[in-house]
Amino acid sequence: MGYEIKLIAGEKTSDGTFLEILSVDLSKIGSGPLSKLISFAQGKTKTPDFQEWRDFKSIMGKHVGVEGETADLFGIGTRYDFVSIYDGNEKIDEDLYGDPLPAIPVLQVLSALDEEIKIDASYRRFLLAKSCLKDFEKDTWTDIFVVPFGH
């Protein structure tokens, strides 16, 4: 992706609204694993290159409580709900580039960030995003999702 993006972490409500907990501006993220995951979640690409992600199959189904092989077989964990976010009283259904706002499970985003860091650990914004999102793996949090927002 050539445009700038920020990751907004939070919780989904039953009516499709997204409640922001934190956001991290990644600036331009290139065309690596995180970009591929975001494109896939937005419905832009049908066959993302997730095969080299060591733990992706188990991560796919983890947020819905199924084993990785089951998730892979039935495609569970590869469908994303689109949400709305609010800027003050303004309801926003797409980013500034007209892309929908998919709610991606935090474990999938962390997996993509891990892969990005393996490729190039010098991009400090990936390291910052990972450290901010890592705490959401703890049992204190449930059903945390990340919405990519192009700006």
Summary of the structure (lengths in Angstrom):
residues: 151
radius of gyration: 14.5
end to end distance: 11.7
largest distance: 42.7
contacts: 440
relative contact order: 0.24
helix: 34%
strand: 28%
